[in-house]
Amino acid sequence: MILPDGSYYQGYTQRNQLEGEGLLINPNGEYYLGRFQHNMAEGKGVYYGNGFKYEGDFKKNLMWG
């Protein structure tokens, strides 16, 4: 699925929202692989971007922990 901002999403959706396990790739090449809830990174996941990797918890799209 191509999102309005040019991001690419592959994974589960519910009621037109990113929900459950998925992969989100931003136009700048950064990506997140993990759980989504209400279109936001939520729970366990991995973020790769700009030579940086974070693996852990996310809460409302923010690295948490």
DOMARKOL-582014 format. One line per field, with one value per atom (N, C-alpha, C, O): y, x, z; atom name; chain. Coordinates in pm, 1 decimal. Layout:
N
yy	(Y, ...)
xx	(X, ...)
zz	(Z, ...)
at	(CA, ...)
ch	(A, ...)
! end
This chain:
65
yy	(-116.4, 0.0, 124.0, 133.8, 216.5, 343.5, 446.0, 466.7, 509.2, 607.1, 746.6, 769.2, 841.3, 976.1, 1048.7, 1130.0, 1021.2, 1089.3, 1021.3, 1063.6, 916.0, 845.3, 725.5, 655.3, 700.0, 583.4, 456.8, 461.1, 345.3, 216.1, 131.4, 123.8, 68.4, -17.1, -154.5, -168.9, -255.6, -393.2, -457.5, -465.3, -502.6, -565.0, -562.3, -545.2, -579.5, -588.4, -449.8, -353.9, -443.0, -321.0, -360.0, -474.6, -261.6, -280.5, -144.8, -45.9, -140.5, -15.4, 95.0, 208.6, 61.4, 155.3, 214.6, 324.1, 144.0, 187.8, 77.8, -40.6, 118.4, 22.4, -41.7, 27.3, -172.7, -243.4, -382.2, -457.8, -417.2, -547.6, -540.4, -434.9, -653.1, -660.6, -597.6, -613.9, -524.5, -465.8, -405.9, -398.6, -363.1, -297.0, -163.8, -158.9, -55.9, 78.0, 134.9, 147.2, 169.9, 227.7, 371.4, 395.8, 466.8, 608.2, 643.9, 573.2, 751.3, 791.5, 814.6, 799.6, 850.2, 875.6, 747.3, 754.2, 631.0, 503.4, 449.4, 334.0, 528.1, 477.6, 378.1, 390.9, 278.5, 186.6, 132.2, 130.9, 87.8, 30.7, -103.1, -114.1, -204.8, -337.5, -377.6, -389.6, -398.0, -433.1, -417.9, -432.3, -388.4, -378.8, -235.0, -137.4, -227.4, -99.8, -105.6, -211.2, 9.7, 23.9, 163.3, 261.9, 172.8, 301.2, 386.2, 504.0, 327.4, 395.8, 437.3, 514.1, 389.8, 427.9, 304.3, 199.5, 318.3, 212.3, 195.7, 292.3, 72.0, 46.3, -96.4, -191.3, -112.2, -244.9, -272.4, -180.8, -399.1, -440.7, -409.9, -429.4, -360.5, -333.9, -298.6, -287.5, -281.2, -242.4, -125.2, -128.7, -20.9, 97.6, 107.1, 96.7, 126.9, 147.5, 280.7, 307.2, 363.8, 489.4, 569.1, 577.4, 627.5, 721.6, 659.9, 726.7, 532.4, 463.6, 425.9, 396.3, 426.5, 403.4, 285.8, 270.9, 203.3, 93.7, 93.5, 100.8, 85.2, 71.3, -49.8, -61.7, -139.6, -256.5, -258.0, -263.6, -253.0, -250.1, -210.4, -245.4, -137.0, -97.6, 39.6, 127.7, 54.0, 180.8, 212.2, 122.4, 340.8, 385.6, 511.9, 611.6, 507.9, 620.5, 677.9, 798.7, 589.3, 624.7, 666.4, 707.5, 657.8, 699.2, 579.2, 485.1, 583.3, 480.3, 490.2, 599.1, 377.5, 376.9, 275.8, 155.6, 324.0, 230.9, 259.0, 186.8)
xx	(85.2, 0.0, 90.8, 183.3, 64.1, 135.8, 52.3, -65.5, 115.0, 44.6, 55.7, 142.7, -30.4, -31.0, 103.9, 133.2, 186.6, 316.7, 425.2, 540.8, 389.7, 486.4, 548.9, 629.3, 513.7, 563.4, 498.4, 389.7, 567.1, 517.2, 489.1, 573.0, 373.2, 337.1, 298.7, 222.6, 353.1, 314.6, 281.0, 366.1, 159.5, 120.0, -30.3, -107.6, -67.9, -209.5, -272.1, -207.1, -398.9, -477.6, -612.5, -656.5, -675.7, -811.1, -879.7, -829.0, -994.0, -1069.8, -981.5, -983.9, -903.9, -816.2, -707.3, -658.3, -669.3, -559.3, -454.8, -487.0, -327.5, -220.7, -245.4, -256.3, -254.2, -295.1, -232.5, -252.3, -157.2, -92.4, 50.8, 114.2, 101.5, 239.4, 251.1, 163.4, 362.2, 382.4, 519.6, 599.4, 545.2, 669.5, 632.3, 551.7, 690.5, 666.4, 799.3, 892.4, 808.9, 930.1, 899.9, 812.5, 971.4, 953.2, 1022.7, 1114.7, 981.2, 1043.9, 1195.6, 1267.7, 1243.7, 1386.8, 1465.9, 1586.4, 1400.7, 1468.4, 1466.1, 1503.1, 1424.4, 1411.9, 1296.5, 1199.6, 1307.6, 1194.4, 1175.9, 1267.2, 1054.2, 1012.0, 946.7, 861.6, 987.2, 930.2, 881.5, 961.1, 752.4, 699.3, 549.8, 479.0, 502.1, 359.0, 308.7, 377.8, 185.7, 116.3, -16.2, -78.5, -57.9, -191.0, -239.9, -174.2, -353.5, -413.7, -314.2, -295.9, -249.8, -155.5, -24.2, 51.3, 5.3, 128.8, 207.0, 149.2, 339.5, 424.6, 389.5, 388.9, 360.2, 315.2, 352.8, 307.2, 435.0, 479.2, 621.1, 702.1, 650.0, 784.2, 807.6, 719.9, 929.8, 963.8, 1110.1, 1184.8, 1148.9, 1285.5, 1276.8, 1201.2, 1355.3, 1362.8, 1504.6, 1601.4, 1516.8, 1645.8, 1641.0, 1547.2, 1740.4, 1744.3, 1869.4, 1915.7, 1923.5, 2034.8, 2153.2, 2215.1, 2185.2, 2294.5, 2266.1, 2358.6, 2140.8, 2098.8, 2001.4, 1918.2, 2012.1, 1917.0, 1869.8, 1949.8, 1739.4, 1679.9, 1589.6, 1503.3, 1608.9, 1523.7, 1468.2, 1543.8, 1336.7, 1276.0, 1130.3, 1058.1, 1088.5, 948.0, 922.1, 1008.1, 800.8, 752.9, 618.6, 540.6, 593.3, 466.1, 426.5, 498.7, 312.9, 261.4, 367.9, 391.6, 432.1, 534.0, 667.3, 755.6, 686.0, 811.9, 885.7, 824.1, 1019.1, 1101.4, 1079.0, 1083.6, 1055.0, 1012.6, 1095.8, 1069.5, 1194.4, 1273.3, 1419.5, 1495.4)
zz	(0.0, 0.0, 0.0, 80.7, -89.3, -92.7, -14.9, -44.2, 83.7, 167.2, 106.3, 22.2, 146.5, 88.7, 94.9, 7.2, 196.5, 207.5, 124.5, 128.1, 49.2, -33.4, 34.2, -27.2, 159.9, 231.2, 175.1, 117.4, 193.4, 149.8, 273.6, 363.4, 279.3, 391.5, 341.2, 245.5, 407.9, 380.5, 513.9, 602.5, 528.6, 653.9, 672.8, 578.6, 795.9, 831.0, 846.1, 887.8, 811.2, 830.4, 889.2, 880.0, 949.1, 1000.7, 993.6, 1046.7, 928.4, 912.1, 853.6, 900.9, 750.9, 681.2, 770.0, 742.8, 874.9, 960.7, 967.4, 956.9, 985.2, 1006.4, 1141.9, 1243.2, 1143.0, 1265.0, 1264.2, 1169.1, 1368.3, 1375.6, 1323.8, 1329.1, 1273.7, 1224.6, 1086.8, 1002.0, 1065.3, 934.2, 916.6, 1010.1, 794.5, 754.2, 691.4, 598.5, 741.5, 688.2, 642.3, 721.9, 514.0, 456.7, 417.2, 334.0, 476.2, 445.8, 314.4, 273.2, 247.9, 121.9, 133.9, 35.3, 251.7, 270.3, 298.9, 323.1, 296.7, 315.2, 456.9, 478.4, 553.4, 690.1, 694.3, 619.4, 782.5, 792.7, 932.8, 1015.4, 955.4, 1082.7, 1053.8, 965.6, 1129.0, 1117.8, 1256.4, 1349.6, 1269.9, 1401.3, 1408.9, 1309.3, 1528.8, 1555.3, 1537.7, 1567.1, 1488.4, 1472.4, 1545.3, 1556.8, 1594.1, 1652.5, 1618.3, 1651.7, 1552.8, 1512.2, 1433.7, 1464.2, 1332.8, 1243.5, 1309.3, 1249.7, 1428.5, 1497.1, 1539.4, 1568.5, 1542.5, 1595.9, 1743.4, 1819.7, 1782.0, 1919.4, 1956.6, 1892.8, 2058.6, 2101.1, 2053.6, 2039.4, 2029.4, 1987.9, 1841.2, 1757.1, 1811.3, 1672.9, 1657.5, 1754.7, 1530.6, 1495.6, 1399.2, 1302.1, 1427.1, 1341.9, 1287.3, 1362.6, 1155.8, 1090.6, 1017.8, 942.6, 1039.4, 966.5, 994.1, 1107.8, 889.6, 903.4, 978.6, 1061.4, 950.3, 1016.4, 1160.4, 1236.0, 1199.0, 1336.3, 1339.4, 1249.9, 1441.9, 1459.3, 1604.0, 1697.2, 1620.7, 1753.6, 1750.7, 1663.7, 1845.4, 1859.2, 2000.5, 2097.6, 2011.9, 2144.1, 2138.3, 2045.0, 2239.1, 2251.8, 2190.4, 2190.0, 2138.8, 2083.8, 2148.3, 2179.7, 2167.3, 2221.5, 2146.5, 2149.7, 2079.6, 2001.1, 1907.9, 1905.8, 1830.4, 1730.7, 1789.3, 1714.0, 1918.6, 1981.1, 2038.2, 2088.1, 2030.3, 2093.1, 2243.1, 2300.2, 2305.7, 2445.9, 2524.2, 2519.2, 2595.2, 2675.7, 2677.7, 2742.4)
at	(N, CA, C, O, N, CA, C, O, N, CA, C, O, N, CA, C, O, N, CA, C, O, N, CA, C, O, N, CA, C, O, N, CA, C, O, N, CA, C, O, N, CA, C, O, N, CA, C, O, N, CA, C, O, N, CA, C, O, N, CA, C, O, N, CA, C, O, N, CA, C, O, N, CA, C, O, N, CA, C, O, N, CA, C, O, N, CA, C, O, N, CA, C, O, N, CA, C, O, N, CA, C, O, N, CA, C, O, N, CA, C, O, N, CA, C, O, N, CA, C, O, N, CA, C, O, N, CA, C, O, N, CA, C, O, N, CA, C, O, N, CA, C, O, N, CA, C, O, N, CA, C, O, N, CA, C, O, N, CA, C, O, N, CA, C, O, N, CA, C, O, N, CA, C, O, N, CA, C, O, N, CA, C, O, N, CA, C, O, N, CA, C, O, N, CA, C, O, N, CA, C, O, N, CA, C, O, N, CA, C, O, N, CA, C, O, N, CA, C, O, N, CA, C, O, N, CA, C, O, N, CA, C, O, N, CA, C, O, N, CA, C, O, N, CA, C, O, N, CA, C, O, N, CA, C, O, N, CA, C, O, N, CA, C, O, N, CA, C, O, N, CA, C, O, N, CA, C, O, N, CA, C, O, N, CA, C, O, N, CA, C, O)
ch	(A, A, A, A, A, A, A, A, A, A, A, A, A, A, A, A, A, A, A, A, A, A, A, A, A, A, A, A, A, A, A, A, A, A, A, A, A, A, A, A, A, A, A, A, A, A, A, A, A, A, A, A, A, A, A, A, A, A, A, A, A, A, A, A, A, A, A, A, A, A, A, A, A, A, A, A, A, A, A, A, A, A, A, A, A, A, A, A, A, A, A, A, A, A, A, A, A, A, A, A, A, A, A, A, A, A, A, A, A, A, A, A, A, A, A, A, A, A, A, A, A, A, A, A, A, A, A, A, A, A, A, A, A, A, A, A, A, A, A, A, A, A, A, A, A, A, A, A, A, A, A, A, A, A, A, A, A, A, A, A, A, A, A, A, A, A, A, A, A, A, A, A, A, A, A, A, A, A, A, A, A, A, A, A, A, A, A, A, A, A, A, A, A, A, A, A, A, A, A, A, A, A, A, A, A, A, A, A, A, A, A, A, A, A, A, A, A, A, A, A, A, A, A, A, A, A, A, A, A, A, A, A, A, A, A, A, A, A, A, A, A, A, A, A, A, A, A, A, A, A, A, A, A, A, A, A, A, A, A, A)
! end
